[in-house]
């Protein structure tokens, strides 16, 4: 595997620190903007696991999709799905469900009555969604926020990623979900490195000791990150893991 050259003065990690656990987003981070997964990123995550550093998949995607990726990548860390709404690991006695998605779905149905041509069925993965509801990213975000803010669902958060507009309970975030995971694993936020690309990753950036924004990420994520990768999406992982493993 050819090592990617680093820009001069590029420092992936703080001195004398490396993570004990790594949390990574999927869509737009492991994949490109067309949802094609980066095969070099897969190999890099497997290298972390082989070195004894568990990988958490922390995503807005649903449990069914996240579990499939987790299983085929042979990861050992828990999965944090639907922006912290659904947490799972095979050694836990049960799935941790942190919200009920019925309320968000009802809000989407109401929005369809208020906004012409809005599709309340939303994105395909809603067929398996358990704790939130997702509309197409092409819907009018500002209008949705305005309508929700004056409705009985005004307490719901409305967050756009590159792939959906999420309607979600205010207690849901990747950061909150990962807090639960770290507690179960007897680890601390100081042990955590996270990688992401979109606004729903901000909460885990705030939680983690160190955060990396992939190339092509949202500006607000770049502003919050400790490091901005010079490489797009999944191309970030090979040099980042090289730095973590000192290779």
C-alpha positions in Angstrom: 0.0 0.0 0.0 1.5 3.3 -1.0 1.8 5.9 1.8 0.2 9.3 1.1 2.6 12.2 1.4 1.9 14.7 4.2 2.0 18.4 3.8 4.9 20.1 5.6 4.4 20.6 9.3 1.3 18.3 9.3 0.7 16.8 12.7 -2.1 14.3 13.0 -2.0 13.9 16.8 -0.9 15.8 19.9 2.6 14.9 21.2 2.8 11.9 23.6 -0.8 10.9 23.1 -2.6 8.2 21.1 -6.2 7.1 21.4 -7.4 4.0 23.3 -10.6 4.1 21.2 -11.6 5.7 17.9 -15.1 6.7 16.8 -15.8 7.3 13.1 -18.7 8.5 11.1 -19.8 6.5 8.0 -21.5 8.6 5.4 -19.2 11.3 4.0 -16.3 10.1 6.2 -15.7 6.5 5.3 -17.6 7.0 2.1 -17.5 9.7 -0.6 -20.3 12.1 -1.6 -21.8 9.3 -3.6 -21.9 6.8 -0.7 -19.1 4.7 -2.1 -17.0 3.2 0.7 -13.2 3.8 0.6 -11.4 0.4 0.6 -8.2 1.9 2.0 -10.2 3.2 5.0 -11.5 -0.3 5.7 -8.0 -1.6 5.8 -6.9 1.2 8.0 -9.7 0.5 10.5 -8.8 -3.2 10.6 -5.2 -2.2 11.4 -6.5 -0.2 14.4 -8.4 -3.3 15.6 -5.4 -5.5 15.1 -3.4 -3.1 17.3 -5.9 -3.4 20.1 -7.7 0.0 19.5 -11.5 -0.6 19.2 -13.4 1.3 16.5 -16.9 2.7 17.2 -19.1 3.3 14.1 -20.9 6.6 15.1 -23.5 7.4 12.5 -26.8 8.9 11.6 -27.5 5.7 9.7 -29.8 2.9 11.0 -28.9 -0.2 13.0 -29.4 -2.6 10.2 -26.9 -0.9 7.9 -24.4 -0.1 10.6 -24.5 -3.7 11.9 -23.8 -5.0 8.5 -20.7 -2.8 8.1 -19.6 -3.6 11.6 -19.9 -7.3 11.0 -18.1 -7.5 7.7 -15.3 -5.2 8.9 -15.0 -7.4 12.0 -14.9 -4.4 14.4 -14.9 -4.9 18.2 -16.3 -1.5 19.4 -20.0 -0.8 19.9 -22.2 0.9 17.3 -23.8 4.3 17.8 -26.6 4.6 15.4 -29.2 7.3 14.5 -27.1 10.1 16.1 -26.9 8.3 19.4 -30.5 7.1 19.5 -29.6 3.4 19.2 -26.6 1.8 20.8 -25.6 -1.8 20.5 -22.8 -4.3 21.3 -23.2 -8.1 21.3 -21.9 -8.4 24.9 -24.6 -6.1 26.2 -27.8 -7.7 27.5 -30.0 -5.5 25.3 -30.1 -2.7 22.7 -30.0 0.8 24.3 -32.8 2.8 22.8 -32.5 6.4 23.8 -35.6 7.8 22.0 -38.8 6.7 20.2 -39.0 7.8 16.5 -42.8 7.9 16.3 -42.9 11.6 17.3 -40.4 12.6 14.7 -42.3 10.6 12.1 -45.5 12.4 13.1 -43.8 15.7 12.7 -42.7 14.8 9.2 -46.3 13.9 8.3 -47.5 17.2 9.7 -44.8 19.1 7.7 -46.1 17.5 4.5 -49.5 19.2 5.2 -47.7 22.6 5.7 -45.1 22.5 3.0 -46.2 21.7 -0.6 -44.4 18.8 -2.2 -42.5 17.8 0.9 -42.1 14.0 1.0 -42.9 12.8 4.5 -41.7 9.2 3.7 -38.2 10.6 3.5 -35.1 8.6 2.8 -35.0 4.9 2.1 -33.4 3.9 5.4 -36.4 5.2 7.3 -37.8 1.7 6.8 -35.5 0.6 9.6 -35.3 3.8 11.6 -36.1 3.5 15.3 -35.4 6.7 17.2 -35.7 9.6 14.7 -36.9 10.4 11.1 -35.0 11.6 8.1 -36.2 13.8 5.2 -34.5 14.2 1.9 -31.5 16.7 2.1 -33.0 18.6 -0.9 -36.0 19.7 1.2 -36.2 23.4 2.3 -34.2 23.3 5.6 -35.0 26.8 6.6 -38.7 26.5 6.0 -38.7 23.1 7.9 -37.0 24.8 10.9 -39.5 27.7 10.8 -42.5 25.4 10.7 -41.2 23.1 13.4 -40.3 26.0 15.7 -43.9 27.2 15.9 -45.5 23.7 16.2 -46.1 21.3 19.0 -42.9 19.6 17.9 -40.8 22.7 18.6 -38.6 20.8 21.0 -37.3 18.5 18.2 -33.9 19.2 16.7 -33.6 19.7 12.9 -30.1 18.9 11.6 -28.9 18.6 8.0 -26.1 16.3 7.0 -24.9 15.7 3.5 -27.4 12.9 3.1 -30.5 13.8 5.1 -32.4 16.3 7.2 -32.8 14.6 10.6 -35.8 15.3 12.9 -34.7 14.1 16.3 -35.3 14.3 20.0 -33.3 17.0 21.8 -31.6 14.4 24.0 -30.1 12.7 21.0 -26.6 13.3 19.7 -23.6 11.2 18.8 -21.7 12.8 21.7 -24.4 11.7 24.2 -24.5 8.2 22.8 -20.7 7.8 22.9 -20.7 9.0 26.5 -22.9 6.0 27.3 -20.6 3.7 25.4 -17.4 5.0 27.1 -19.0 4.5 30.5 -19.9 0.9 29.6 -16.3 0.3 28.4 -14.8 2.0 31.5 -13.0 4.6 29.2 -12.9 8.4 29.4 -13.4 11.1 26.7 -9.7 11.8 27.1 -9.1 8.3 25.5 -11.2 9.1 22.4 -10.3 10.3 18.9 -13.1 10.9 16.5 -13.4 11.5 12.8 -16.3 13.1 11.0 -17.6 15.4 8.3 -21.0 16.9 9.1 -22.9 19.0 11.7 -24.2 15.9 13.5 -20.6 15.1 14.3 -20.1 18.3 16.3 -21.2 16.7 19.6 -18.6 14.0 19.5 -15.9 16.5 18.5 -16.8 18.4 21.6 -16.6 15.3 23.7 -13.4 13.7 22.3 -9.9 14.5 23.4 -8.9 14.9 19.7 -11.0 15.3 16.5 -10.2 15.1 12.8 -12.4 16.6 10.1 -12.0 14.8 6.7 -11.3 16.8 3.6 -14.6 17.9 2.0 -16.3 18.3 5.4 -18.7 21.1 6.4 -17.1 24.3 7.3 -18.5 24.3 10.9 -16.9 20.9 11.4 -13.6 22.2 10.1 -13.9 25.1 12.5 -14.4 22.7 15.5 -11.8 20.1 14.6 -8.3 19.8 16.1 -7.0 18.7 12.7 -8.4 19.2 9.1 -7.3 16.4 6.8 -5.8 17.4 3.5 -7.3 14.3 2.0 -11.0 13.9 1.0 -13.3 11.6 2.9 -11.9 8.0 3.4 -8.5 8.9 2.0 -7.9 10.5 5.4 -7.6 7.1 7.2 -4.5 5.6 5.9 -2.1 8.4 7.0 -4.1 9.0 10.2 -3.8 5.4 11.3 -0.1 5.5 10.3 0.3 8.3 12.7 -1.7 6.6 15.5 0.4 3.4 15.1 3.7 5.3 14.6 4.2 3.6 11.2 
